Amino acid sequence: MNPKVDFFFNKAKQWKEELELMRQIALDCQLTEELKWGCPCYTYGKSNIVLIHAFKEYCAYLFFKGALLKDPKGILIQQTENVQSARQVRFTSVSQIKKLAPALRKYIFEAVEVEESGVKVEMKKTADFPVPEEFQSKLDKMPALKKAFEALTPGRQRGYLFHFNSAKQSKTREARVEKYVEQILAGKGLED
């Protein structure tokens, strides 16, 4: 156990018993416990294997390369259609975790094997994502914006495209594009 991670478990009001059990299962698998993104993260070597999350409706293991795991129990969940690599296993009770504990250990060991093998999740290319017409129109009118957008990292480009495309109405997409023009020109991502 890493004392730096204790605060996460100590501050938990909801899911306290569930989170402690999840922690024990991960530690039983000989992983290193670290604190990353404010959450307990279990690593093998320098690779992230699984993270513990706590939400209002459930607590979860997040397998970083869950898309590459076999899922004989059918418990891995893709949080949204845009998530390409990670998969969650969600829990709402201690009994659920206890029942799945042997399978969870197998999933963790398989995730370590995936890391050792060097296999990578094949990510979609930025070109595979649609450019909303409202943004394309702005790119066509502003060569500097087009150049700045193309200079962004692929992840930042995808972040903007996801954000712009998630609006259902054209008016909202236009407003989002306008809001981020200066940030794109400054070479910054959506969350920078």
C-alpha positions as CSV (number, residue, x, y, z in Angstrom):
1,M,0.0,0.0,0.0
2,N,1.2,3.5,-0.9
3,P,0.5,6.0,2.0
4,K,0.0,8.7,-0.6
5,V,-3.0,6.9,-1.9
6,D,-4.6,6.5,1.5
7,F,-6.4,9.8,1.4
8,F,-8.5,8.6,-1.5
9,F,-9.9,5.8,0.6
10,N,-10.1,7.8,3.8
11,K,-12.2,10.6,2.2
12,A,-14.6,8.1,0.6
13,K,-18.1,8.5,2.1
14,Q,-19.9,6.3,-0.5
15,W,-18.5,3.0,-1.6
16,K,-15.9,2.9,1.2
17,E,-16.1,-0.9,1.7
18,E,-16.2,-1.6,-2.0
19,L,-13.2,0.6,-2.7
20,E,-11.1,-1.0,0.0
21,L,-11.9,-4.5,-1.4
22,M,-11.0,-3.3,-4.9
23,R,-7.7,-2.0,-3.6
24,Q,-6.9,-5.3,-1.9
25,I,-7.6,-7.3,-5.1
26,A,-5.3,-5.0,-7.1
27,L,-2.6,-5.2,-4.5
28,D,-3.0,-9.0,-4.4
29,C,-1.9,-9.0,-8.1
30,Q,1.5,-7.6,-7.2
31,L,0.9,-4.3,-8.9
32,T,2.5,-1.0,-7.7
33,E,0.0,1.4,-6.1
34,E,0.3,5.0,-7.2
35,L,-1.8,8.2,-7.2
36,K,-2.6,9.4,-10.7
37,W,-5.3,11.9,-11.7
38,G,-6.4,11.9,-8.1
39,C,-7.3,8.2,-8.1
40,P,-5.5,5.0,-7.1
41,C,-3.7,3.7,-10.1
42,Y,-2.1,0.2,-10.3
43,T,1.0,-0.1,-12.5
44,Y,3.3,-2.8,-13.7
45,G,6.7,-1.4,-14.5
46,K,6.0,2.0,-15.9
47,S,2.7,0.9,-17.5
48,N,-0.8,1.8,-16.1
49,I,-2.9,-1.3,-15.7
50,V,-6.0,-0.4,-13.8
51,L,-7.4,2.6,-12.0
52,I,-10.1,2.8,-9.3
53,H,-12.9,5.3,-9.9
54,A,-15.8,6.2,-7.6
55,F,-18.9,7.8,-9.0
56,K,-22.3,8.6,-7.6
57,E,-24.0,5.6,-9.1
58,Y,-21.2,3.1,-9.0
59,C,-17.5,2.5,-8.3
60,A,-15.3,0.9,-11.0
61,Y,-12.1,-0.6,-12.2
62,L,-10.8,1.1,-15.4
63,F,-8.6,-1.1,-17.5
64,F,-6.4,1.2,-19.6
65,K,-6.2,-1.3,-22.5
66,G,-9.5,-3.0,-21.7
67,A,-10.4,-3.1,-25.4
68,L,-7.6,-5.8,-25.8
69,L,-8.8,-8.0,-23.0
70,K,-10.8,-11.2,-23.5
71,D,-14.1,-10.7,-21.7
72,P,-15.5,-14.2,-20.9
73,K,-17.7,-12.8,-18.1
74,G,-19.1,-10.0,-20.3
75,I,-18.3,-7.4,-17.6
76,L,-16.2,-4.8,-19.5
77,I,-18.0,-1.7,-20.4
78,Q,-17.1,1.0,-22.9
79,Q,-18.1,4.2,-21.1
80,T,-19.0,6.1,-24.3
81,E,-18.7,5.5,-28.0
82,N,-15.7,7.8,-28.2
83,V,-13.6,5.8,-25.7
84,Q,-11.2,3.7,-27.8
85,S,-9.0,1.8,-25.4
86,A,-10.2,1.8,-21.8
87,R,-13.0,-0.4,-20.4
88,Q,-14.7,-0.3,-17.0
89,V,-16.0,-3.0,-14.7
90,R,-18.7,-1.3,-12.6
91,F,-19.8,-2.3,-9.1
92,T,-22.7,-1.3,-6.8
93,S,-22.1,-3.7,-3.9
94,V,-19.4,-5.6,-1.9
95,S,-21.1,-8.9,-2.7
96,Q,-20.8,-8.2,-6.4
97,I,-17.1,-7.6,-6.1
98,K,-16.5,-10.7,-3.9
99,K,-18.4,-12.8,-6.4
100,L,-16.3,-11.5,-9.3
101,A,-12.9,-11.4,-7.4
102,P,-11.4,-14.5,-9.0
103,A,-12.4,-13.2,-12.5
104,L,-11.1,-9.7,-11.7
105,R,-7.7,-11.1,-10.7
106,K,-7.6,-13.0,-14.1
107,Y,-8.5,-9.8,-15.9
108,I,-5.7,-7.9,-14.1
109,F,-3.1,-10.6,-14.9
110,E,-4.3,-10.7,-18.5
111,A,-3.9,-6.8,-18.6
112,V,-0.3,-7.3,-17.4
113,E,0.3,-9.9,-20.1
114,V,-1.0,-7.4,-22.7
115,E,1.5,-4.8,-21.5
116,E,4.4,-7.3,-21.5
117,S,3.5,-8.3,-25.1
118,G,3.8,-4.7,-26.3
119,V,0.4,-4.9,-28.1
120,K,-1.2,-1.5,-28.6
121,V,-4.8,-0.5,-29.2
122,E,-5.3,0.6,-32.8
123,M,-6.6,4.1,-32.4
124,K,-8.7,5.8,-35.0
125,K,-6.9,8.5,-37.0
126,T,-8.1,12.1,-36.7
127,A,-9.1,11.8,-40.4
128,D,-11.6,9.1,-39.4
129,F,-13.6,11.6,-37.4
130,P,-16.1,13.9,-39.3
131,V,-15.4,17.6,-39.4
132,P,-18.6,19.4,-38.8
133,E,-19.6,21.7,-41.6
134,E,-19.7,24.7,-39.3
135,F,-16.0,24.2,-38.4
136,Q,-15.0,23.3,-42.0
137,S,-16.5,26.6,-43.1
138,K,-14.5,28.5,-40.5
139,L,-11.3,26.6,-41.6
140,D,-12.0,27.5,-45.2
141,K,-12.4,31.2,-44.4
142,M,-9.4,31.4,-42.0
143,P,-6.2,29.8,-43.4
144,A,-4.4,30.7,-40.1
145,L,-7.0,28.7,-38.2
146,K,-6.6,25.7,-40.5
147,K,-2.8,25.9,-40.1
148,A,-3.1,26.2,-36.3
149,F,-5.6,23.3,-36.1
150,E,-3.3,21.0,-38.3
151,A,-0.4,21.9,-36.0
152,L,-2.2,20.6,-32.9
153,T,-1.5,17.0,-31.7
154,P,-3.9,14.4,-33.0
155,G,-5.4,14.0,-29.5
156,R,-6.2,17.8,-29.3
157,Q,-7.7,17.7,-32.8
158,R,-9.9,14.8,-31.9
159,G,-10.9,16.6,-28.7
160,Y,-12.2,19.6,-30.6
161,L,-13.9,17.4,-33.2
162,F,-15.7,15.4,-30.5
163,H,-16.8,18.6,-28.8
164,F,-18.0,20.3,-31.9
165,N,-19.8,17.2,-33.2
166,S,-21.5,16.4,-29.9
167,A,-23.8,19.4,-30.3
168,K,-27.1,18.4,-31.9
169,Q,-28.0,21.8,-33.4
170,S,-26.0,23.8,-35.9
171,K,-26.4,27.0,-33.9
172,T,-24.7,25.3,-30.9
173,R,-21.9,23.9,-33.1
174,E,-21.3,27.4,-34.5
175,A,-21.2,28.9,-31.0
176,R,-18.7,26.2,-29.9
177,V,-16.5,26.8,-32.9
178,E,-16.5,30.6,-32.2
179,K,-15.7,30.1,-28.6
180,Y,-12.5,28.1,-29.4
181,V,-11.1,29.9,-32.4
182,E,-8.6,31.9,-30.3
183,Q,-7.6,28.9,-28.3
184,I,-6.9,26.9,-31.4
185,L,-4.9,29.8,-32.9
186,A,-2.9,29.9,-29.6
187,G,-2.0,26.2,-30.2
188,K,-4.0,25.0,-27.2
189,G,-6.2,22.0,-26.7
190,L,-9.8,22.0,-25.5
191,E,-8.8,21.6,-21.9
192,D,-5.6,23.7,-21.8
